[in-house]
Amino acid sequence: MTKFVTRFMKDESGATAIEYGLIASLIAVVIITAVTAVGTKLSGQFNNISGKIN
């Protein structure tokens, strides 16, 4: 039983997968935030142009 616990404590493959998952989710949040900000500015520009045309 102690060999199993020792081997389990030394195994870092699960921790590495979790770290990669956290990094990927952080990148996804940054991309979503950037796309939302650009979309809002672009929508404002189209509304501004539309107002000038009418």
C-alpha positions as CSV (number, residue, x, y, z in Angstrom):
1,M,0.0,0.0,0.0
2,T,2.8,2.4,0.8
3,K,4.4,1.8,-2.6
4,F,1.1,2.8,-4.2
5,V,0.8,6.0,-2.2
6,T,4.5,6.8,-2.9
7,R,4.1,6.2,-6.6
8,F,0.8,8.2,-6.6
9,M,2.5,11.2,-4.9
10,K,5.4,11.2,-7.4
11,D,3.1,11.0,-10.5
12,E,2.8,14.5,-11.9
13,S,1.1,13.7,-15.2
14,G,-2.3,14.6,-13.9
15,A,-1.1,17.9,-12.5
16,T,0.5,18.7,-15.9
17,A,-2.8,18.0,-17.7
18,I,-4.6,20.3,-15.2
19,E,-2.1,23.0,-15.8
20,Y,-2.4,22.8,-19.5
21,G,-6.2,22.9,-19.1
22,L,-6.0,26.0,-17.0
23,I,-3.7,27.7,-19.5
24,A,-6.0,26.9,-22.4
25,S,-9.0,28.2,-20.5
26,L,-7.2,31.5,-19.6
27,I,-6.2,31.9,-23.3
28,A,-9.9,31.3,-24.3
29,V,-11.1,33.9,-21.8
30,V,-8.6,36.5,-23.2
31,I,-9.7,35.7,-26.8
32,I,-13.4,36.0,-25.9
33,T,-12.8,39.3,-24.1
34,A,-10.8,40.7,-27.1
35,V,-13.4,39.6,-29.7
36,T,-16.2,41.1,-27.6
37,A,-14.3,44.4,-27.3
38,V,-13.6,44.6,-31.0
39,G,-17.1,43.6,-31.8
40,T,-18.5,46.4,-29.6
41,K,-16.2,49.0,-31.2
42,L,-17.0,47.7,-34.7
43,S,-20.8,47.8,-34.0
44,G,-20.4,51.4,-32.8
45,Q,-18.5,52.3,-36.0
46,F,-21.2,50.8,-38.2
47,N,-23.9,52.7,-36.3
48,N,-22.0,55.9,-36.6
49,I,-21.6,55.4,-40.4
50,S,-25.2,54.4,-40.7
51,G,-26.3,57.6,-38.9
52,K,-24.1,59.8,-41.2
53,I,-25.6,58.1,-44.3
54,N,-29.2,58.6,-43.3
